[in-house]
């Protein structure tokens, strides 16, 4: 498997640990240990969303170019050629 056909899988492998890091307890994301942040405050935090954008995009690329939700491999390429 060459790099051109393996990149969706590399993106998935890189995206999963990043997502797990973002889903840790909100208190671990704060530099100030006295302030305990709630999950609801993260929804309004633009910096958190910017950190979340890359792993979400990597997993989206895997879903679009690796395997889709129906289990078809590289289905986007076949659809794009129509």
Legacy VTK file of the C-alpha trace (Angstrom):
# vtk DataFile Version 3.0
C-alpha trace
ASCII
DATASET POLYDATA
POINTS 82 float
0.000 0.000 0.000
1.568 3.249 -1.128
1.382 6.603 0.580
-1.268 7.830 -1.850
-3.636 5.046 -0.837
-2.625 4.923 2.849
-3.055 8.590 3.800
-6.666 8.231 5.049
-5.530 5.516 7.443
-2.556 7.587 8.610
-4.961 10.457 9.271
-7.229 8.199 11.322
-4.311 6.897 13.377
-3.157 10.473 14.015
-6.664 11.810 14.697
-7.785 9.323 17.354
-5.182 10.265 20.017
-5.847 13.943 19.354
-9.589 13.435 19.891
-8.923 11.494 23.101
-6.719 14.314 24.354
-9.487 16.838 23.707
-12.069 14.666 25.489
-10.130 14.533 28.739
-11.565 16.225 31.780
-11.986 19.965 31.142
-9.896 20.723 34.219
-6.871 19.182 32.523
-7.221 21.653 29.635
-6.915 24.663 31.919
-3.498 26.056 32.843
-4.921 27.548 36.043
-5.506 24.686 38.480
-7.756 26.813 40.702
-10.332 27.286 37.959
-12.393 24.226 37.089
-13.857 24.543 33.633
-17.093 22.857 32.669
-17.863 21.175 29.371
-20.461 23.846 28.667
-17.760 26.522 28.799
-15.756 24.635 26.161
-18.576 25.026 23.657
-17.967 28.777 23.686
-14.168 28.519 23.770
-12.798 29.404 20.332
-9.315 28.086 21.168
-10.738 24.668 22.069
-12.624 24.524 18.762
-9.454 25.453 16.872
-7.645 22.566 18.592
-10.572 20.269 17.781
-10.668 21.199 14.080
-7.613 19.180 13.023
-8.573 15.790 14.514
-12.166 16.221 13.346
-10.899 16.957 9.834
-8.539 13.948 9.915
-11.361 11.610 10.912
-13.604 13.160 8.261
-10.970 12.492 5.613
-10.793 8.846 6.686
-14.558 8.541 6.484
-14.648 10.197 3.080
-11.638 8.560 1.443
-10.923 5.423 3.517
-14.138 3.640 4.442
-17.512 5.340 4.422
-20.364 4.590 6.841
-21.646 1.854 4.549
-18.295 0.033 4.636
-17.285 0.831 1.073
-13.591 1.494 0.557
-12.596 4.599 -1.427
-16.261 5.233 -2.288
-15.635 8.945 -2.782
-13.346 8.293 -5.748
-15.930 6.138 -7.500
-18.646 8.715 -6.815
-16.439 11.542 -8.035
-15.806 9.814 -11.382
-19.546 9.637 -12.200
LINES 1 83
82 0 1 2 3 4 5 6 7 8 9 10 11 12 13 14 15 16 17 18 19 20 21 22 23 24 25 26 27 28 29 30 31 32 33 34 35 36 37 38 39 40 41 42 43 44 45 46 47 48 49 50 51 52 53 54 55 56 57 58 59 60 61 62 63 64 65 66 67 68 69 70 71 72 73 74 75 76 77 78 79 80 81
